[in-house]
Amino acid sequence: MRTNIDFDDRLVEEAFRLTNLRTKKDLVNFALKELIRHHKKRNLLDLSGKIQFSDNYDYKSTRENQNVSECN
């Protein structure tokens, strides 16, 4: 998608220094990916304390079962 954007030159220069990226397109794509990653990470942190785990859950047996199914 093509679009025209008026960037703050100081922000762009600092972002180039911090990332070593060479084009504005790469810089914008990187920034968008980081924004998405940050918000997904924050959404996971919002779940903290809201998930109840079973006391008798055996994660080792679950892993063993997964390993067997991966070999087939």
QUIKA-V485321 format. One record per backbone hydrogen bond with DSSP energy under -0.5 kcal/mol. CO is the residue of the C=O (numbers start at 1). NH is the residue of the N-H. If there is no record, write none. Layout:
co={CO/CO}
nh={NH/NH}
//
This chain:
co={5/7/8/9/10/11/12/13/14/15/16/23/24/25/26/27/28/29/30/31/32/33/34/35/36/37/38/39/40/41/42/43/44/45/47/47/50/51/54/57/58/59/60/61/62/63/64/65/66/67/68/68}
nh={7/9/12/13/14/15/16/17/18/19/20/27/28/29/30/31/32/33/34/35/36/37/38/39/40/41/42/43/44/45/46/47/47/48/50/51/52/53/57/59/62/63/64/65/66/67/68/69/70/71/71/72}
//
